[in-house]
Amino acid sequence: MDEDSHYIGSLKQILNFPVVMLGYLLSSVISLAAISWEVSVGLLCGALATALASWLSAGPLSRAAALRRQKEGAALALATDFAQGNRVIKGLGAAEIAQERFSRAAHLALGAMLAEVRRTAVLSWLRQMVPALFAVGLLTWSGWQTFEGNLQPGAMMAITMLVPPSLTVLGHSLGILTENWARAHASVHRVSGLLDELEAPEDAPQPGTS
C-alpha cells in the first residue's frame, strides 16, 4: 500500500511539466501564426496527435502496472507469511516446499516487472515518434518554402527554433505523465478493492446496538 500511495501522490509532482509545455506550445502557435499559418496549424495538429498517442498508450501501461503490482503483492504476502510462520514451517519440515513456492512467486513477479518495462519502452518510442515525425515534416516543408522564396530566412530560423521543442518536449512531458498516470490508475483500483474488502457487512451489528 505504501507503493500504491506513492504512485497516486506522485501525480501532483509531475503535472507542472506538461502544463508548462502546453503553455509553450500555445505561445509558439500564436507566434508562428504571423509567419506561416500552415506551420501554425501543423504544429497544433502535431500536438493533438501527440496527446492522442499518449492517451492510447495509457491503457496498456495501466494493465501492465496492475499485473506487476498483483504479482509483487502476492510474492510479498507469501514472504511475510513464511517469515511469521518460520518455526512452524521448520517444525513441519516444509522449508524446501516454502522456498519453492516463494521462488515461483518471485519469478512471476520478476516476469511481470520485465514485461512492464518492455511495454513501457516500446510505447515510449512510439509516442516520441509522433512529434518527431511532425517536427521533421514541418521543418522540411518550411525549408522547401524558404528555398522557393515564400519564407524569409528569419522566418525559417524562428520555425527551426520553436517547432522541434514545442513538439518533442511536449511529447516527453506527456509520456512522463502517461506512465505515472497508468501506474496511479492501477494503484487506485488496488486501494479501492482493499477498501471494499475492509468495509463492514451490512448485517454487522452497529456500535451501541444489541
TORKOL-17631 format. One line per 3 residues: their letters; for each residue x negated, z, y negated of C-alpha. Coordinates in steps of 0.25 Angstrom, whole numbers. Each point is the difference from the previous one (the first is absolute). Layout:
BEGIN
A	X,Z,Y; ...
END
This chain:
BEGIN
MDE	0,0,0; -12,2,-9; -4,-14,1
DSH	14,-5,-2; 2,8,-12; -14,-6,-5
YIG	5,-14,2; 13,3,-8; -7,7,-11
SLK	-10,-11,-2; 10,-10,-5; 0,8,-13
QIL	-15,-2,-2; 0,-15,2; 12,-5,-8
NFP	-8,-1,-13; -9,-11,6; 11,-11,3
VVM	7,4,-13; -12,-2,-9; -2,-13,7
LGY	14,-4,-2; -2,2,-15; -13,-8,0
LLS	8,-11,7; 11,-1,-10; -9,0,-11
SVI	-8,-11,6; 13,-8,2; 4,2,-15
SLA	-14,-3,-5; -2,-13,9; 14,-5,-4
AIS	-5,-4,-14; -11,-8,7; 7,-6,12
WEV	14,3,5; -3,-6,13; -12,10,3
SVG	9,11,-5; 12,-4,9; -10,-2,12
LLC	-6,14,-3; 13,6,1; 4,-7,12
GAL	-13,4,7; 3,15,-4; 13,-1,6
ATA	-5,-7,13; -11,11,1; 11,11,-1
LAS	8,-7,10; -12,0,10; -2,14,-2
WLS	14,4,2; 1,-8,13; -13,7,5
AGP	6,14,-2; 9,-1,12; -11,-3,11
LSR	-9,10,-6; 11,11,0; 2,-2,14
AAA	-14,0,4; -2,13,-8; 12,6,7
LRR	-5,-3,13; -14,6,-3; 6,13,-5
QKE	8,1,12; -12,-2,9; -8,9,-8
GAA	11,11,0; 1,-1,15; -15,2,2
LAL	-1,11,-10; 12,8,6; -6,-2,14
ATD	-13,5,-4; 7,12,-7; 8,4,13
FAQ	-13,-1,8; -8,9,-9; 11,10,-1
GNR	2,0,16; -15,-1,3; 0,12,9
VIK	13,-4,7; -6,-14,3; -13,5,5
GLG	8,10,9; 8,-11,6; -12,-9,2
AAE	6,-11,-9; -12,-2,-9; -3,-14,5
IAQ	15,-4,-1; 1,6,-14; -13,-7,-4
ERF	5,-13,5; 14,1,-7; -7,3,-13
SRA	-10,-12,2; 12,-9,3; 7,5,-13
AHL	-13,-1,-8; -2,-14,5; 14,-5,-4
ALG	-2,7,-14; -13,-8,-2; 6,-13,4
AML	12,2,-10; -11,3,-11; -8,-12,3
AEV	13,-9,1; 4,5,-14; -14,-3,-6
RRT	0,-14,6; 14,-2,-5; -4,5,-14
AVL	-12,-9,-1; 8,-12,4; 11,2,-9
SWL	-9,4,-12; -7,-13,2; 13,-8,0
RQM	5,8,-12; -13,-3,-8; 0,-15,4
VPA	13,-2,-8; -5,4,-14; -13,-7,3
LFA	6,-13,3; 9,1,-12; -13,3,-9
VGL	-8,-11,6; 12,-10,-2; 2,4,-14
LTW	-14,-1,-4; -2,-13,7; 12,-6,-8
SGW	-5,6,-13; -13,-6,3; 6,-14,2
QTF	8,2,-13; -12,3,-8; -7,-12,6
EGN	11,-9,-4; 0,6,-14; 13,7,1
LQP	-6,14,-1; -11,5,-10; -13,6,6
GAM	4,13,-6; 14,0,6; -7,-3,14
MAI	-9,12,-3; 12,9,-3; 7,-5,13
TML	-13,3,8; -1,14,-5; 14,4,1
VPP	6,-7,13; -9,5,11; 0,15,-3
SLT	15,-1,-3; 3,-5,14; -11,5,9
VLG	-1,15,-6; 15,0,0; 0,-4,15
HSL	-10,11,3; 8,11,-7; 13,-4,7
GIL	-8,0,13; -4,14,-2; 14,4,-4
TEN	6,-7,12; -10,6,10; 3,14,-6
WAR	15,-3,-1; 0,-4,15; -7,13,5
AHA	9,9,-9; 13,-7,5; -4,3,14
SVH	-3,14,-4; 13,2,-7; 7,-4,13
RVS	-8,10,8; 3,11,-10; 15,-4,0
GLL	0,0,15; -6,14,1; 10,6,-11
DEL	11,-6,9; -5,7,12; -2,13,-7
EAP	14,0,-6; 9,11,6; 11,-5,9
EDA	14,0,-7; 5,11,10; -11,9,-2
PQP	4,14,-6; -1,1,-15; -7,13,-6
GTS	10,11,-3; 10,-5,11; 3,6,13
END
